[in-house]
Amino acid sequence: MSVTSRLASRWMHLPPAETHAVVVTRNIPVPMPDGVILLADHYTPHNGPRRPTILIRSPYGRSGLFGAFSARSYAERGYQVLIQSCRGTAGSGGQFRYARNEHDDGLATIEWIKRQQWFSGELAMVGGSYLGFVQWAVAADAGPELKALVPQITTADFSHFRFQGGTFTQETSLGWASMMATYASSALGKNMLLGMWERTRRLEKAYRHLPLGEADRMTIGQPTQLFQNVLLHGPDDDYWKPVDYSARVGEVTIPIYLMGGWYDLFLDWQLKDYQAIRAAGRHPFLLIGPWVHGDISSFPTMKRETLAWLHAHLKGNPGNLREAPVRLFVMGTNQWRDFSDWPPPAQNERWYLQPGGALAPTPPPISEPDRYRYDPADPTPAVGGNSLGSRKHMGAKDNRKLEARADVPIYTSTVLEHDVEVIGPVIAELYVRSSLQYTDFFARLCVVEPSGKSINLCDGIVRLTPGCVVPQADGSLRIQIDIWPTAYRFHRGQRIRIQVSSGAHPRFTRNLGSGEPLATASTLRIAEQTVFHDPEHPSAILLPIIRA
């Protein structure tokens, strides 16, 4: 019996436990074909028949609160759980190499499970982030014993999410790479927490350091393989093919339940996975809540939904499954809504940028463009959004201080006279010009409260390089920014706002304007930016409007 597990179950409002008598066998050696030994812990109810098995593979350890939240609560509800530490982590042998051993090691582990006398023949995999990617790594090849998957806040493509819009997700990439290096060196020692605190302090300085290729040394005193490889290899480099399973998601025929958050760094990529599964004729479930990556407030909902999914597909008890496969948290209403598919049917409406910082669903008049200066020595800061790092850079935040900057033009509607519900992908089509060939444009959708508080909902970025966009006859560029999806009901009395800028640092690495290689660039060039809004250059944002 675990007091921690009981408290966690009560907090998450889980269904009643079948038993609190759970047997835990720790540090089980699981041999890999190359002779490396991976360690695992096995949780099982003390009495009763052989139970279905849940496999959780993690690079973050197996004990403490992780065991209570991830393993014991499942075992208390009639499952066996095997938590295994990935290669090179938490006592497992070999070297941790980002996402590259999870296919072979995962399949070898499943074959090992099949040979155990306690295995009943029914297997599922669950987990979030890296623990979700390891599911995709084996899903198409695991065999008929694998009955269900629950990939949470993750994606099958562990490459392209680092290069959103052609730029580089600096905060996520540097933060995670340095964290894993710190973890690998101190996870079993006494100085792990101290090391993590020191790493966090140094990160804030490293984010602004040039050249970027030295930022990991500034953070942890040594280069990290992952960070250096991300700087060296672009998103479409063959180097990343072994960590991208997105082309195979359509081959997976077993039941899949995808769970994510509107402010999660994997959101857009996870929705691409969902649509690929649907295109293959499958019928996955989808849940998106109002969460950032690893949001503790997401645990209760995700846990209850996971248990219902496992009960349905491992125990043949679908009683707690809803009928509609897609469940979305509609922000602004603070309510869950069910849909038959993603994205739900919507009418795309163009809201046009107007002179004087206005935004309206009517085309703009003849007007002079807006201009601003982007200085990489004083980069436009990140305030909220879909990132992984400091909480001040994640989720929904008040953007008023950001919007007061001279390098962030804003366009705001009049006060809404009726509710407007936006659910689905958002797109910005902008007519712009830059004094530099190398530059970024960033666009963001916000809701403005009657008090004036401006809250970010979703955003996107695009990196421009010579020749990537064919200029208009007058030299302007028509660019499209894929702003990430959202679900929000704007209420009467609120206003809709669009921000345009040229960065969100350190979430995205600042564009120095020189076109130098990412790792070694150090030359700073100021960009003079122009945003047009006239009949010949009708810059607009496309909002997916849901009609009652």
C-alpha positions as CSV (number, residue, x, y, z in Angstrom):
1,M,0.0,0.0,0.0
2,S,1.3,3.5,-0.9
3,V,0.0,6.6,0.9
4,T,1.4,8.7,-2.0
5,S,-0.6,6.6,-4.5
6,R,-3.8,6.9,-2.4
7,L,-3.4,10.7,-2.2
8,A,-2.7,10.9,-5.9
9,S,-5.7,8.8,-6.8
10,R,-8.0,10.9,-4.7
11,W,-6.6,14.1,-6.2
12,M,-7.1,12.8,-9.7
13,H,-10.6,11.4,-8.9
14,L,-9.7,8.0,-10.3
15,P,-12.1,5.1,-10.2
16,P,-11.9,2.8,-7.1
17,A,-8.8,0.6,-6.8
18,E,-9.2,-3.2,-7.1
19,T,-6.5,-3.7,-4.6
20,H,-3.8,-1.8,-2.7
21,A,-1.7,-4.9,-2.4
22,V,0.9,-4.4,-5.1
23,V,4.1,-6.3,-5.5
24,V,7.1,-4.3,-6.9
25,T,10.2,-6.0,-8.3
26,R,12.9,-3.5,-9.0
27,N,16.0,-3.4,-11.2
28,I,15.0,-6.3,-13.4
29,P,17.7,-6.8,-16.1
30,V,16.3,-6.9,-19.6
31,P,19.0,-7.9,-22.2
32,M,19.2,-6.2,-25.6
33,P,20.5,-8.1,-28.7
34,D,23.8,-6.2,-28.5
35,G,24.4,-7.3,-24.9
36,V,23.4,-4.0,-23.2
37,I,21.3,-4.5,-20.1
38,L,18.3,-2.1,-19.5
39,L,16.8,-2.0,-16.1
40,A,13.1,-2.2,-15.4
41,D,10.7,-2.2,-12.4
42,H,7.6,-4.5,-12.5
43,Y,4.4,-3.7,-10.6
44,T,1.6,-6.3,-10.3
45,P,-1.4,-6.9,-8.1
46,H,-0.5,-9.4,-5.3
47,N,-3.2,-11.9,-6.0
48,G,-5.5,-12.9,-8.9
49,P,-5.0,-14.0,-12.5
50,R,-2.4,-12.8,-14.9
51,R,-3.3,-9.2,-15.8
52,P,-2.8,-7.2,-19.0
53,T,0.6,-5.4,-19.1
54,I,1.3,-1.7,-19.6
55,L,4.8,-0.9,-20.9
56,I,6.3,2.5,-20.0
57,R,9.7,3.3,-21.4
58,S,11.3,6.5,-20.0
59,P,14.6,8.4,-19.9
60,Y,13.6,10.1,-16.7
61,G,14.0,7.4,-14.1
62,R,11.6,4.9,-12.5
63,S,11.2,5.6,-8.8
64,G,9.7,8.2,-6.4
65,L,6.6,10.1,-7.5
66,F,7.0,8.9,-11.0
67,G,6.4,5.3,-9.9
68,A,3.4,6.3,-7.8
69,F,1.7,8.4,-10.5
70,S,2.7,6.2,-13.5
71,A,2.8,2.6,-12.3
72,R,1.2,1.9,-8.9
73,S,-2.1,3.6,-9.8
74,Y,-2.5,1.3,-12.8
75,A,-1.5,-1.8,-10.9
76,E,-4.0,-1.0,-8.2
77,R,-6.7,-1.0,-10.9
78,G,-5.9,-4.4,-12.3
79,Y,-2.8,-4.1,-14.6
80,Q,0.8,-5.2,-14.6
81,V,3.2,-2.3,-15.3
82,L,6.7,-2.6,-16.5
83,I,8.6,0.7,-16.3
84,Q,11.9,0.5,-18.1
85,S,14.7,3.1,-18.2
86,C,15.9,3.9,-21.7
87,R,19.4,3.1,-22.8
88,G,22.0,5.2,-20.9
89,T,19.6,6.5,-18.2
90,A,18.9,5.7,-14.6
91,G,21.2,2.7,-14.4
92,S,20.5,1.1,-17.8
93,G,23.6,0.3,-19.8
94,G,24.8,1.9,-23.0
95,Q,24.8,5.5,-24.1
96,F,21.7,7.6,-24.4
97,R,21.4,8.8,-28.0
98,Y,18.4,11.0,-28.6
99,A,15.5,8.9,-30.0
100,R,17.9,6.6,-32.0
101,N,17.7,3.4,-30.0
102,E,14.0,3.4,-29.1
103,H,12.9,1.3,-32.1
104,D,15.3,-1.6,-31.6
105,D,15.3,-1.5,-27.7
106,G,11.6,-1.1,-27.6
107,L,11.0,-4.2,-29.8
108,A,13.5,-6.2,-27.9
109,T,11.8,-5.3,-24.7
110,I,8.4,-6.4,-26.1
111,E,9.9,-9.7,-27.2
112,W,11.3,-10.2,-23.7
113,I,7.9,-9.4,-22.2
114,K,6.2,-12.0,-24.4
115,R,8.6,-14.7,-22.9
116,Q,7.7,-13.9,-19.3
117,Q,5.5,-16.4,-17.5
118,W,3.4,-13.5,-16.0
119,F,2.5,-12.1,-19.5
120,S,-1.2,-12.6,-20.3
121,G,-0.9,-11.8,-24.0
122,E,-2.4,-8.3,-23.8
123,L,0.0,-5.3,-24.0
124,A,-0.5,-1.5,-24.1
125,M,1.9,1.4,-24.0
126,V,1.2,4.8,-22.4
127,G,3.1,8.0,-21.5
128,G,3.8,11.5,-22.6
129,S,6.5,13.5,-24.4
130,Y,9.5,11.2,-24.9
131,L,7.5,8.4,-23.3
132,G,5.0,9.0,-26.1
133,F,7.6,9.0,-28.9
134,V,8.9,5.6,-27.8
135,Q,5.4,4.2,-28.5
136,W,5.5,5.5,-32.1
137,A,9.0,4.1,-32.5
138,V,7.6,0.5,-32.2
139,A,3.9,0.8,-33.0
140,A,4.0,-0.4,-36.6
141,D,6.3,-3.5,-35.8
142,A,5.3,-4.6,-32.3
143,G,3.0,-7.5,-33.3
144,P,-0.5,-8.5,-32.4
145,E,0.1,-8.6,-28.7
146,L,0.2,-4.8,-28.6
147,K,-3.5,-3.8,-28.2
148,A,-3.6,-0.1,-27.5
149,L,-1.5,3.1,-27.4
150,V,-1.9,6.4,-25.5
151,P,0.7,8.9,-26.8
152,Q,0.4,12.1,-24.8
153,I,1.9,15.5,-25.5
154,T,4.1,14.0,-28.2
155,T,4.6,13.3,-31.9
156,A,5.9,10.6,-34.1
157,D,8.3,13.1,-35.7
158,F,11.1,13.9,-33.2
159,S,12.9,16.1,-35.7
160,H,10.8,18.8,-37.4
161,F,9.3,20.2,-34.2
162,R,12.7,21.8,-33.5
163,F,12.5,23.8,-36.7
164,Q,9.1,25.5,-36.6
165,G,8.6,27.8,-39.6
166,G,12.1,27.2,-40.8
167,T,13.6,28.8,-37.6
168,F,15.1,27.1,-34.6
169,T,13.4,26.4,-31.2
170,Q,16.3,27.6,-29.1
171,E,14.7,27.4,-25.6
172,T,13.3,23.9,-26.0
173,S,16.4,22.5,-27.7
174,L,19.1,24.0,-25.4
175,G,17.0,23.5,-22.3
176,W,16.2,19.8,-22.9
177,A,19.7,18.9,-24.2
178,S,21.4,20.4,-21.2
179,M,18.8,18.9,-18.8
180,M,19.5,15.4,-20.2
181,A,23.2,15.9,-19.9
182,T,22.9,17.0,-16.3
183,Y,20.5,14.1,-15.6
184,A,22.8,11.5,-17.1
185,S,25.8,12.7,-15.0
186,S,24.0,13.2,-11.7
187,A,20.7,11.3,-11.7
188,L,22.1,8.7,-9.3
189,G,24.1,11.1,-7.2
190,K,23.3,13.6,-4.5
191,N,23.9,16.8,-6.4
192,M,21.1,16.5,-9.1
193,L,18.8,19.2,-7.7
194,L,21.7,21.6,-7.2
195,G,22.9,20.8,-10.7
196,M,19.5,21.5,-12.1
197,W,19.2,24.8,-10.3
198,E,22.6,25.9,-11.5
199,R,21.8,24.9,-15.1
200,T,18.6,27.0,-15.0
201,R,20.5,30.0,-13.8
202,R,23.1,29.7,-16.5
203,L,20.5,29.1,-19.2
204,E,19.2,32.7,-19.0
205,K,22.7,33.9,-19.9
206,A,23.3,31.3,-22.5
207,Y,20.2,32.2,-24.4
208,R,21.7,35.5,-25.3
209,H,25.2,34.3,-26.0
210,L,26.8,34.3,-29.4
211,P,27.9,32.3,-31.2
212,L,25.0,29.9,-30.4
213,G,27.3,26.9,-30.8
214,E,28.9,27.7,-27.4
215,A,25.6,28.0,-25.5
216,D,25.6,24.5,-24.2
217,R,29.2,24.9,-22.9
218,M,28.1,28.0,-21.1
219,T,25.2,26.1,-19.5
220,I,26.8,22.9,-18.3
221,G,30.5,23.3,-19.0
222,Q,30.7,20.9,-22.0
223,P,29.1,20.4,-25.4
224,T,26.1,18.2,-25.7
225,Q,25.7,15.8,-28.6
226,L,22.0,16.6,-29.2
227,F,22.4,20.4,-29.2
228,Q,25.4,20.4,-31.5
229,N,23.7,18.0,-33.9
230,V,20.6,20.1,-34.1
231,L,22.7,23.1,-35.0
232,L,24.7,21.1,-37.5
233,H,21.8,19.2,-39.3
234,G,18.8,21.1,-40.7
235,P,15.2,19.7,-40.5
236,D,15.3,17.8,-43.8
237,D,18.8,16.4,-43.3
238,D,19.0,12.6,-43.7
239,Y,20.6,12.6,-40.3
240,W,17.1,12.9,-38.7
241,K,15.4,10.1,-40.6
242,P,15.9,7.6,-37.9
243,V,14.0,9.7,-35.4
244,D,11.0,10.4,-37.6
245,Y,8.2,7.8,-37.7
246,S,5.5,10.1,-39.0
247,A,5.4,8.3,-42.4
248,R,4.4,5.1,-40.6
249,V,1.6,6.2,-38.3
250,G,-1.0,5.2,-40.9
251,E,0.3,1.6,-40.7
252,V,-0.7,1.3,-37.1
253,T,-4.1,-0.4,-36.9
254,I,-4.6,-0.7,-33.1
255,P,-6.7,1.7,-31.1
256,I,-4.8,5.0,-30.4
257,Y,-5.8,7.8,-28.1
258,L,-3.9,11.1,-28.7
259,M,-3.8,13.7,-25.8
260,G,-2.4,17.2,-26.0
261,G,-2.7,20.8,-24.9
262,W,-3.4,24.0,-26.7
263,Y,-0.1,25.5,-25.4
264,D,1.9,22.3,-25.8
265,L,5.1,22.5,-27.8
266,F,4.1,19.3,-29.8
267,L,0.5,20.4,-30.5
268,D,0.7,21.1,-34.2
269,W,2.7,18.0,-34.9
270,Q,0.4,15.8,-32.8
271,L,-2.5,17.0,-34.8
272,K,-0.6,16.1,-38.0
273,D,-0.3,12.6,-36.6
274,Y,-4.0,12.5,-35.9
275,Q,-4.8,13.6,-39.5
276,A,-2.4,11.0,-40.9
277,I,-4.2,8.3,-39.0
278,R,-7.6,9.5,-40.2
279,A,-6.3,9.6,-43.8
280,A,-5.4,5.9,-43.4
281,G,-9.0,5.1,-42.6
282,R,-8.5,4.7,-38.8
283,H,-10.5,6.2,-36.0
284,P,-8.3,7.5,-33.2
285,F,-9.5,9.4,-30.2
286,L,-8.2,12.9,-29.5
287,L,-8.2,15.1,-26.4
288,I,-6.9,18.7,-26.2
289,G,-6.9,20.6,-23.0
290,P,-5.9,24.1,-22.0
291,W,-2.4,23.0,-20.9
292,V,1.3,23.7,-21.4
293,H,3.8,20.8,-21.7
294,G,3.9,18.7,-18.6
295,D,1.1,20.8,-17.0
296,I,0.3,19.2,-13.6
297,S,-3.3,20.2,-14.0
298,S,-3.6,17.9,-17.0
299,F,-2.7,14.8,-15.0
300,P,-6.2,14.0,-13.6
301,T,-8.0,14.3,-16.9
302,M,-5.4,12.4,-18.9
303,K,-5.2,9.6,-16.2
304,R,-8.9,9.1,-16.1
305,E,-9.2,9.0,-19.9
306,T,-6.2,6.6,-20.2
307,L,-7.8,4.2,-17.7
308,A,-11.1,4.3,-19.7
309,W,-9.2,3.6,-22.9
310,L,-7.2,0.7,-21.3
311,H,-10.4,-0.8,-19.8
312,A,-12.0,-0.7,-23.2
313,H,-9.2,-2.3,-25.2
314,L,-7.4,-4.5,-22.8
315,K,-10.3,-5.7,-20.7
316,G,-13.2,-5.4,-23.1
317,N,-15.1,-2.9,-21.0
318,P,-16.0,0.2,-23.1
319,G,-18.7,1.5,-20.8
320,N,-16.8,4.7,-19.9
321,L,-15.8,5.6,-23.4
322,R,-17.6,8.6,-24.9
323,E,-19.3,8.3,-28.3
324,A,-17.6,11.2,-30.1
325,P,-13.9,10.6,-30.7
326,V,-12.7,14.2,-30.4
327,R,-13.0,16.2,-27.1
328,L,-11.7,19.8,-27.0
329,F,-11.5,22.3,-24.2
330,V,-13.0,25.5,-25.6
331,M,-11.2,28.3,-23.8
332,G,-13.3,31.3,-23.0
333,T,-16.2,28.9,-22.1
334,N,-14.1,26.7,-19.8
335,Q,-16.0,23.8,-21.1
336,W,-15.3,20.5,-22.9
337,R,-17.0,19.9,-26.2
338,D,-17.2,16.8,-28.2
339,F,-16.8,16.6,-32.0
340,S,-16.8,13.9,-34.6
341,D,-13.4,14.9,-36.2
342,W,-10.6,17.4,-36.2
343,P,-10.8,20.1,-37.3
344,P,-14.5,20.6,-36.8
345,P,-16.4,22.2,-39.8
346,A,-15.7,25.9,-39.8
347,Q,-16.1,28.9,-42.0
348,N,-12.8,30.7,-42.6
349,E,-13.3,34.4,-42.2
350,R,-10.7,37.0,-43.2
351,W,-10.0,39.7,-40.7
352,Y,-7.9,42.4,-42.4
353,L,-5.2,44.5,-40.9
354,Q,-6.2,48.2,-41.2
355,P,-4.5,51.6,-40.9
356,G,-4.3,53.0,-37.4
357,G,-3.8,49.5,-35.8
358,A,-7.3,48.4,-36.5
359,L,-8.6,44.9,-37.4
360,A,-11.8,44.3,-39.2
361,P,-13.6,41.7,-41.5
362,T,-13.7,44.3,-44.3
363,P,-10.8,44.9,-46.8
364,P,-8.5,47.8,-45.9
365,P,-8.6,51.2,-47.6
366,I,-5.7,52.9,-49.4
367,S,-3.2,53.5,-46.7
368,E,0.4,53.9,-45.9
369,P,2.1,50.7,-44.5
370,D,3.4,50.3,-40.9
371,R,7.1,50.2,-40.3
372,Y,9.2,49.0,-37.4
373,R,12.9,48.2,-36.7
374,Y,14.0,44.7,-35.6
375,D,17.3,44.8,-33.7
376,P,18.8,41.4,-32.9
377,A,20.9,43.1,-30.2
378,D,17.6,43.8,-28.4
379,P,15.4,40.9,-29.7
380,T,11.7,40.9,-29.3
381,P,11.1,38.7,-26.3
382,A,9.0,35.6,-25.9
383,V,5.9,36.1,-23.7
384,G,3.9,32.9,-23.3
385,G,3.2,30.3,-26.0
386,N,4.0,26.8,-27.0
387,S,7.5,26.2,-25.5
388,L,9.4,24.1,-23.1
389,G,11.5,26.0,-20.5
390,S,10.9,28.8,-18.1
391,R,7.2,29.1,-17.1
392,K,7.4,32.8,-17.9
393,H,7.8,31.8,-21.6
394,M,5.0,29.2,-21.6
395,G,1.2,29.2,-21.9
396,A,-1.2,32.1,-21.7
397,K,0.3,35.4,-20.5
398,D,-0.5,39.1,-20.3
399,N,1.1,40.6,-23.4
400,R,0.6,44.3,-22.7
401,K,4.2,45.0,-21.8
402,L,5.3,43.2,-25.0
403,E,2.8,45.1,-27.1
404,A,4.2,48.4,-25.8
405,R,7.4,47.8,-27.6
406,A,8.1,49.7,-30.9
407,D,9.0,46.5,-32.7
408,V,5.5,44.8,-32.1
409,P,2.8,46.4,-34.3
410,I,-0.7,45.4,-33.1
411,Y,-4.0,45.4,-34.9
412,T,-7.2,45.3,-32.8
413,S,-10.9,44.9,-33.6
414,T,-13.6,47.1,-32.2
415,V,-15.4,45.8,-29.2
416,L,-17.3,42.7,-30.2
417,E,-21.1,43.0,-30.3
418,H,-21.7,39.3,-30.2
419,D,-19.7,36.1,-29.3
420,V,-17.2,34.8,-31.9
421,E,-16.0,31.2,-31.6
422,V,-12.7,30.2,-33.2
423,I,-11.8,26.5,-33.3
424,G,-9.2,25.1,-35.7
425,P,-6.0,26.1,-37.5
426,V,-5.3,29.9,-37.9
427,I,-3.4,31.4,-40.8
428,A,-1.8,34.8,-41.3
429,E,-1.4,36.0,-44.9
430,L,0.8,39.1,-44.7
431,Y,2.3,41.5,-47.3
432,V,5.6,42.6,-46.0
433,R,9.0,43.9,-47.0
434,S,12.4,43.8,-45.2
435,S,15.6,45.6,-45.7
436,L,17.4,42.3,-45.3
437,Q,17.2,39.0,-47.2
438,Y,17.4,37.0,-44.0
439,T,14.7,37.8,-41.5
440,D,11.7,36.4,-39.6
441,F,8.1,37.3,-39.2
442,F,6.0,36.3,-36.3
443,A,2.2,36.6,-35.9
444,R,0.0,36.0,-32.9
445,L,-3.7,35.9,-32.1
446,C,-4.8,37.4,-28.8
447,V,-8.0,38.2,-26.9
448,V,-8.2,41.6,-25.3
449,E,-10.3,41.8,-22.1
450,P,-12.4,44.9,-21.3
451,S,-9.7,45.8,-18.8
452,G,-7.2,46.0,-21.6
453,K,-5.4,42.8,-20.7
454,S,-4.1,41.0,-23.8
455,I,-3.8,37.2,-23.6
456,N,-2.1,35.1,-26.3
457,L,-4.0,32.2,-27.8
458,C,-1.8,30.9,-30.7
459,D,1.0,32.1,-32.9
460,G,3.4,31.1,-35.6
461,I,6.7,32.1,-37.2
462,V,8.3,32.0,-40.7
463,R,12.0,32.4,-41.5
464,L,12.7,34.1,-44.8
465,T,15.8,33.4,-46.9
466,P,16.8,34.6,-50.4
467,G,14.5,33.0,-53.0
468,C,12.1,31.4,-50.6
469,V,9.2,33.8,-51.6
470,V,8.8,35.2,-55.1
471,P,8.5,39.0,-54.7
472,Q,5.5,40.9,-55.9
473,A,5.9,43.4,-58.8
474,D,6.5,46.2,-56.3
475,G,9.1,44.2,-54.3
476,S,6.8,43.3,-51.4
477,L,6.5,39.7,-50.3
478,R,3.3,37.8,-49.7
479,I,4.0,35.4,-46.9
480,Q,1.9,32.8,-45.1
481,I,2.4,32.1,-41.4
482,D,0.9,28.9,-40.2
483,I,-0.4,30.0,-36.8
484,W,-1.1,27.0,-34.6
485,P,-4.6,25.9,-33.8
486,T,-6.7,27.0,-30.9
487,A,-10.2,26.8,-29.5
488,Y,-11.5,30.0,-28.0
489,R,-14.9,31.8,-27.7
490,F,-14.4,35.6,-27.9
491,H,-17.2,37.1,-25.8
492,R,-19.2,40.2,-26.4
493,G,-17.3,43.1,-25.0
494,Q,-13.9,41.6,-25.8
495,R,-11.7,42.4,-28.8
496,I,-9.6,40.4,-31.2
497,R,-6.0,41.4,-31.6
498,I,-3.2,40.4,-34.0
499,Q,0.5,41.0,-33.2
500,V,3.1,41.2,-35.9
501,S,6.8,41.2,-35.1
502,S,10.1,39.6,-36.1
503,G,10.8,37.2,-33.2
504,A,10.1,35.7,-29.9
505,H,13.4,35.1,-28.1
506,P,14.6,32.8,-26.6
507,R,11.7,30.5,-27.7
508,F,13.0,30.9,-31.2
509,T,16.6,31.8,-31.9
510,R,16.9,35.5,-33.0
511,N,17.5,36.1,-36.7
512,L,20.8,37.9,-36.8
513,G,20.1,39.0,-40.4
514,S,23.5,37.9,-41.8
515,G,22.6,34.5,-43.1
516,E,25.6,33.0,-41.4
517,P,25.5,29.3,-40.2
518,L,23.4,28.9,-37.1
519,A,26.1,27.6,-34.9
520,T,28.8,30.2,-35.7
521,A,26.8,33.3,-36.6
522,S,27.8,36.4,-34.7
523,T,27.2,39.4,-37.1
524,L,24.2,41.5,-36.0
525,R,22.2,43.4,-38.7
526,I,19.2,45.6,-38.0
527,A,16.2,44.9,-40.2
528,E,13.8,47.6,-41.3
529,Q,10.4,45.9,-41.6
530,T,7.3,47.0,-43.4
531,V,3.8,45.6,-43.1
532,F,1.2,46.6,-45.8
533,H,-2.5,46.9,-45.4
534,D,-4.2,48.4,-48.5
535,P,-6.3,47.1,-51.4
536,E,-3.2,45.9,-53.3
537,H,-1.7,44.3,-50.2
538,P,-4.7,43.0,-48.1
539,S,-2.8,41.5,-45.1
540,A,-5.2,39.4,-43.1
541,I,-5.7,36.6,-40.6
542,L,-7.9,33.7,-41.4
543,L,-10.1,32.6,-38.5
544,P,-12.0,29.3,-38.5
545,I,-15.3,30.5,-37.2
546,I,-17.8,28.0,-35.7
547,R,-21.4,29.0,-36.3
548,A,-24.1,27.9,-33.8
